[in-house]
């Protein structure tokens, strides 16, 4: 999925009359993003899905919302296009908080 919009966390000015104005206080970054599992990405990018039907953009390009602009991903997919649990990758691994092991029962 190609990203054709500028870095979304430049950050933007918080002046309500300047929805498109950057503050230039930090380096640009693509922090606000959509995460897809490998199997979901395969379904979204299937050849039968028209490229024009996939939209990845930010919400409120002309509206002041603080220094972040929320993003959205819109796409069409055919019902029954994939198999439930087709790929069993573990996306996130469990990690103890603050380096401590989880507490056991009583």
C-alpha positions in Angstrom: 0.0 0.0 0.0 1.7 3.2 -1.1 1.5 6.2 1.2 1.0 9.4 -0.8 0.2 11.9 1.9 2.9 13.9 3.8 4.1 12.9 7.3 1.1 13.4 9.5 2.9 14.3 12.7 4.9 17.3 11.7 3.1 18.7 14.0 0.3 20.9 12.8 -0.4 24.3 14.3 -3.0 24.4 17.1 -4.4 27.7 15.9 -8.0 27.0 15.0 -7.7 29.2 11.9 -4.6 27.4 10.5 -5.8 23.8 9.9 -3.0 23.2 7.3 -0.2 25.2 9.0 2.8 23.3 10.4 4.5 24.3 13.6 8.0 23.2 12.5 9.0 22.2 16.1 9.7 18.5 15.4 10.9 16.3 12.6 8.1 14.9 10.4 6.9 11.3 11.2 4.3 8.9 10.1 3.1 8.1 13.7 -0.6 7.9 13.0 -1.0 4.8 10.9 -3.2 1.8 10.1 -1.8 -1.6 11.1 -2.8 -4.7 9.1 -2.0 -8.3 9.7 -0.3 -10.0 6.7 -3.5 -12.0 5.9 -5.6 -8.8 6.0 -3.1 -7.0 3.8 -3.2 -9.8 1.3 -7.0 -9.5 1.1 -7.0 -5.7 0.7 -4.4 -5.9 -2.0 -5.9 -8.8 -4.0 -5.9 -8.1 -7.8 -9.7 -8.1 -8.0 -9.9 -5.2 -5.6 -9.6 -2.1 -7.7 -6.7 0.1 -6.7 -9.1 3.1 -6.9 -11.3 1.6 -4.2 -8.4 1.7 -1.6 -8.1 5.1 0.1 -5.6 5.9 2.9 -5.7 9.5 4.0 -6.1 11.8 7.0 -9.3 13.1 8.5 -10.0 16.8 8.5 -7.1 18.1 6.3 -8.4 21.7 6.7 -9.5 21.5 10.4 -7.4 22.1 13.5 -7.4 19.0 15.7 -4.3 19.6 17.7 -0.9 18.5 16.4 -2.1 15.1 15.0 -4.4 14.3 12.1 -6.3 11.0 12.5 -6.0 8.7 9.5 -8.4 6.2 7.9 -8.2 3.3 5.5 -11.2 2.6 3.2 -11.4 -0.4 0.9 -14.0 -2.8 -0.6 -13.7 -6.6 -0.1 -15.8 -9.4 -1.4 -17.8 -11.4 1.3 -16.1 -14.7 1.9 -12.9 -13.6 0.2 -10.6 -15.1 2.9 -10.6 -17.9 5.3 -10.8 -17.3 9.0 -7.5 -17.9 10.7 -5.9 -18.7 7.4 -2.5 -17.6 8.7 -1.5 -18.1 12.3 1.3 -15.6 12.8 1.5 -14.2 16.3 1.3 -10.4 15.6 2.1 -9.3 19.2 4.2 -11.0 21.8 3.5 -10.7 25.4 6.0 -8.8 27.4 6.0 -8.1 31.2 5.3 -4.6 32.2 8.3 -2.6 33.5 10.5 -5.7 33.4 8.5 -7.6 36.0 7.0 -11.0 35.5 3.2 -11.2 35.8 2.0 -12.2 39.3 0.6 -15.7 39.7 -2.5 -16.6 41.6 -2.5 -15.8 45.4 
